[in-house]
């Protein structure tokens, strides 16, 4: 991941912020199994991260294949939010 963030022109500390956010989102989604009210907030944060990831893939002109995971997560977040 260090190489990816370097290729995107992002500082190393930002990689740790993103990693912390991803872990926090995962924990919140697990908590959401018991307390559903936390799920929408976690999904909005995840959606923001994935939109940011997609923007960075476009910025460095990555292939479409490298953008598919972010696109898939965006689709899943939007679907989950619509179905709530």
N, C-alpha and C positions, 0 to 999 in steps of 0.2 A: 504494500500500500504506500510505502514511503516513495517509491519510484513513481507511482501514479499521481500522488499529490504534487510531487516535484514537476512532473510533466504538465500538470494543470497550472503550475505557477503559484501553488498555494503553500503557505508556510507549514512546517512540521507540526507546530502546536495546533493548527486547525484540524489535522488528522486526528489528534487526541480528542478534540472537542466533538468531532463527528462520531468517533468511536464511542465516546461516552453517551452521546445522544442516542445512538443505535441500541446500546445496551439498556438505557433507560426506557426507550420505547418498548423493547421486548419485555422488560419487567412490568411495565404498565399494561401491556396487552395480556400478560398472564394474570395480573391483578384484576383485569377487566372480566375475567371468567367469573369472578365472585362479585365484583362491583362494576357493572356495565357502564356506569356514568363516566368512567375514565377513558373508555375506548375512543370516543370521537376526538378528544384532545390528542391522544397518542397518534391516531390516524392522520390528523392534520399536520402534526410535526413530521411524521414519516413522509407524508405527501410533499411537504416542503423540501425535505432532504433529497427526495428522489427527483423533484423538479430541478433542484440545484445540480444533482449529479448529471441529469440529462443536458442541462445547459453547458456544463463543463465538457461533456463528451462532444457536443456540437462545436464548442469553442476550439478544441484541439483537433477537430475533424477526425474523430475516431470512426471506425467502421460501424455500420448499423448493428452488426452482431454484438459489439461491445455495449451498445445502448439498450439492447433488448431487456436485460434484467431491470433496469430503471423504468423502462416503459411498462413492463409487466407489473411492477410494484405500484406504479401510478394507477394503472387500470384496476388493480385489486383494491387500492385505497378508495378510489372514487366509487367503485361498486359497493364496497362495504358501507361507505358514508351514505350513499343513496338508499341502500336497503335498510338502514337503521330507522 
